[in-house]
Amino acid sequence: MQLILPLLAALAAASGDSLEIRYVGNAGFELYDGSTTILIDLPYESGAFDLMTYDPRDIRARGRTVSVITHRHVDHFSPALFAPTAWAVYGPSEVTAALPRDRVLDGTEQTVGEFAIQRFATRHRDTEHYSYLIMWRGRHLYFVGDTEDPTHMLSMRSLDILFITPWLTCAAERTGRAVDARRVILHHQFPDRRLQVCGTPEVVTQGQTFSVGPAA
């Protein structure tokens, strides 16, 4: 059974009947629906700031591929690793300004295959930073990035999955308001788990894959 379940998940994703989500590391996720790959905060510099290591060659970019980047920090995006790929990129001007224009997607919204992507300016230190709502066949996924401010996240309604950092779990808890999400998944985990986490978000392991189907 342990071998059969991953095989069934892979076949479902290949047929477009489900969205396959794989945690690569840091804030990096792969989203694949059988024809299009959306990469969140990938490729990043392995081990940057003593965070998660990974082999960039293990990124599974299939079909049309777009890297969706929250901000310029190297634990979220590496221009050197991105350069030799054939992927497009969607992200802050601090990330895209030095890249070939024919590989850059612009604007506040993008449609890529069956993915609709909206970006929202959110605060993170001194960087240009975006959080993203990604919609796929009626499903709503929200990626906070590294923002320290939970205001926009808490304004979102009927999320299927919220991907949240340890520090934002506590910032949200301090407001006394609950997030409106069916699932809350922790990302940007530190290898030694030294950061405080508030509430009970799901913890996925590095390399773990799970799938969601279209909304009923």
C-alpha positions as CSV (number, residue, x, y, z in Angstrom):
1,M,0.0,0.0,0.0
2,Q,2.9,2.4,0.7
3,L,4.0,2.1,-2.9
4,I,0.6,2.2,-4.4
5,L,-0.6,5.5,-2.8
6,P,2.2,7.7,-4.2
7,L,1.7,6.0,-7.6
8,L,-2.0,6.8,-7.6
9,A,-1.3,10.4,-6.6
10,A,1.2,10.8,-9.4
11,L,-1.3,9.3,-12.0
12,A,-4.0,11.7,-10.7
13,A,-1.7,14.7,-11.1
14,A,-0.6,13.6,-14.5
15,S,-4.3,13.4,-15.7
16,G,-5.1,16.9,-14.4
17,D,-7.6,15.5,-11.8
18,S,-5.6,16.8,-8.8
19,L,-3.1,19.4,-7.9
20,E,0.2,17.9,-6.6
21,I,2.0,20.0,-4.0
22,R,5.5,19.2,-2.9
23,Y,7.5,20.9,-0.1
24,V,11.1,21.5,-1.4
25,G,12.4,23.5,1.6
26,N,12.4,26.9,3.2
27,A,9.4,28.6,1.6
28,G,9.8,26.6,-1.6
29,F,6.9,24.5,-3.0
30,E,6.1,22.9,-6.3
31,L,2.6,23.0,-7.6
32,Y,1.9,20.7,-10.6
33,D,-1.5,19.9,-12.2
34,G,-0.4,17.6,-15.0
35,S,0.5,20.3,-17.5
36,T,1.8,23.3,-15.6
37,T,4.3,23.8,-12.8
38,I,4.2,26.8,-10.4
39,L,7.3,27.1,-8.2
40,I,6.9,29.1,-5.1
41,D,10.2,30.8,-3.9
42,L,12.4,28.5,-6.0
43,P,15.1,28.1,-6.8
44,Y,16.8,29.4,-3.7
45,E,20.4,29.3,-2.5
46,S,20.8,26.0,-0.6
47,G,21.7,26.5,3.0
48,A,21.5,30.3,2.9
49,F,21.4,31.8,6.4
50,D,21.9,28.3,7.8
51,L,18.4,27.3,6.6
52,M,17.3,24.2,4.7
53,T,19.7,22.6,2.2
54,Y,18.5,20.8,-1.0
55,D,19.7,19.8,-4.4
56,P,18.3,22.3,-7.0
57,R,18.6,19.5,-9.6
58,D,15.7,17.8,-7.7
59,I,13.2,20.5,-8.6
60,R,10.6,18.8,-10.7
61,A,9.7,21.4,-13.3
62,R,7.2,19.8,-15.8
63,G,5.4,21.5,-18.6
64,R,5.2,25.3,-18.6
65,T,7.0,26.5,-15.5
66,V,6.8,29.8,-13.7
67,S,8.8,30.8,-10.6
68,V,6.6,32.9,-8.3
69,I,8.9,34.8,-5.9
70,T,7.9,36.7,-2.8
71,H,11.1,38.8,-2.4
72,R,14.8,39.1,-3.3
73,H,16.5,37.4,-0.3
74,V,18.7,34.5,-1.4
75,D,16.9,31.9,0.8
76,H,13.9,32.6,-1.6
77,F,15.5,33.2,-5.0
78,S,18.9,32.6,-6.6
79,P,19.4,34.4,-10.0
80,A,22.4,32.2,-10.7
81,L,20.3,29.0,-10.3
82,F,17.4,30.5,-12.3
83,A,19.5,31.7,-15.2
84,P,20.2,28.3,-16.9
85,T,16.5,27.2,-16.8
86,A,13.8,27.9,-19.3
87,W,11.3,29.1,-16.7
88,A,9.5,32.4,-16.5
89,V,9.4,34.4,-13.3
90,Y,6.8,36.5,-11.6
91,G,7.8,38.6,-8.6
92,P,9.1,41.9,-7.3
93,S,11.0,44.3,-9.5
94,E,13.9,43.9,-7.1
95,V,14.0,40.3,-8.4
96,T,13.1,40.7,-12.1
97,A,14.9,44.0,-13.1
98,A,18.2,42.2,-13.9
99,L,16.5,39.3,-15.7
100,P,15.8,39.0,-19.5
101,R,12.5,40.8,-20.2
102,D,11.1,37.9,-22.3
103,R,11.2,35.7,-19.1
104,V,9.4,38.2,-16.8
105,L,5.7,38.3,-16.2
106,D,4.3,41.6,-15.0
107,G,1.2,43.0,-13.5
108,T,-0.9,42.4,-10.3
109,E,-2.5,39.3,-11.8
110,Q,-1.4,36.4,-14.0
111,T,-3.1,33.4,-15.6
112,V,-0.8,30.5,-16.2
113,G,-2.6,27.4,-17.5
114,E,-5.4,26.7,-15.0
115,F,-3.7,28.8,-12.3
116,A,-4.9,32.3,-11.6
117,I,-2.3,34.2,-9.5
118,Q,-2.9,37.5,-7.6
119,R,-0.1,39.3,-5.7
120,F,-0.5,41.7,-2.8
121,A,2.1,44.0,-1.4
122,T,2.9,43.1,2.2
123,R,5.6,44.3,4.5
124,H,9.0,42.5,5.1
125,R,11.9,44.6,6.4
126,D,13.4,46.8,3.7
127,T,12.4,44.7,0.7
128,E,9.8,44.8,-2.0
129,H,7.6,41.9,-0.8
130,Y,4.5,40.2,-2.1
131,S,2.1,37.6,-0.7
132,Y,0.2,35.5,-3.3
133,L,-3.3,34.0,-3.7
134,I,-3.1,31.2,-6.2
135,M,-6.4,29.8,-7.4
136,W,-6.7,26.4,-9.2
137,R,-10.0,24.9,-10.3
138,G,-11.9,26.5,-7.4
139,R,-9.2,26.0,-4.8
140,H,-7.7,28.9,-3.0
141,L,-4.1,28.7,-1.7
142,Y,-2.4,31.7,0.0
143,F,1.4,32.0,0.4
144,V,2.4,34.6,3.0
145,G,6.1,34.8,2.1
146,D,8.1,36.3,4.9
147,T,5.9,39.2,5.9
148,E,5.7,40.1,9.6
149,D,2.3,41.7,9.3
150,P,-0.8,39.4,9.4
151,T,-3.3,42.1,8.3
152,H,-3.8,41.0,4.7
153,M,-3.7,37.3,5.5
154,L,-6.5,37.8,8.1
155,S,-8.6,39.6,5.5
156,M,-8.7,36.6,3.3
157,R,-11.8,34.4,3.3
158,S,-12.5,30.8,2.6
159,L,-8.9,29.7,1.9
160,D,-8.4,26.0,1.2
161,I,-4.7,26.1,2.3
162,L,-2.8,28.8,4.1
163,F,1.0,28.5,4.0
164,I,2.4,30.3,7.0
165,T,5.7,31.1,8.7
166,P,6.3,30.3,12.4
167,W,6.5,34.0,13.3
168,L,3.3,34.9,11.5
169,T,1.4,32.2,13.5
170,C,2.3,34.2,16.6
171,A,1.6,37.6,15.1
172,A,-1.9,36.4,14.1
173,E,-2.5,34.9,17.5
174,R,-1.7,38.3,19.1
175,T,-4.5,39.9,17.2
176,G,-7.1,37.6,18.7
177,R,-8.5,36.9,15.2
178,A,-8.7,33.5,13.6
179,V,-7.5,32.7,10.1
180,D,-10.2,31.6,7.7
181,A,-8.6,28.5,6.2
182,R,-9.4,24.8,6.1
183,R,-5.8,23.9,6.4
184,V,-2.8,25.8,7.8
185,I,0.6,24.5,6.8
186,L,3.9,25.6,8.3
187,H,6.7,26.6,5.9
188,H,10.0,28.3,6.3
189,Q,10.9,25.8,9.0
190,F,14.3,26.1,10.5
191,P,16.4,22.9,10.6
192,D,16.7,23.1,14.4
193,R,13.1,24.3,14.8
194,R,14.3,27.0,17.1
195,L,11.5,29.4,16.3
196,Q,8.4,29.6,18.4
197,V,5.2,28.4,16.7
198,C,1.8,29.4,17.9
199,G,-1.4,27.3,17.4
200,T,-1.3,23.9,15.7
201,P,-0.3,24.3,12.0
202,E,0.4,21.2,10.0
203,V,4.1,20.4,9.7
204,V,5.1,18.8,6.4
205,T,8.5,17.2,6.0
206,Q,11.0,18.3,3.4
207,G,10.3,16.4,0.2
208,Q,6.7,15.5,1.2
209,T,4.1,15.5,-1.5
210,F,0.3,15.8,-1.1
211,S,-2.6,16.4,-3.4
212,V,-5.8,18.4,-3.5
213,G,-8.7,17.9,-6.0
214,P,-10.8,20.5,-7.7
215,A,-13.5,22.2,-5.6
216,A,-16.8,20.4,-5.7
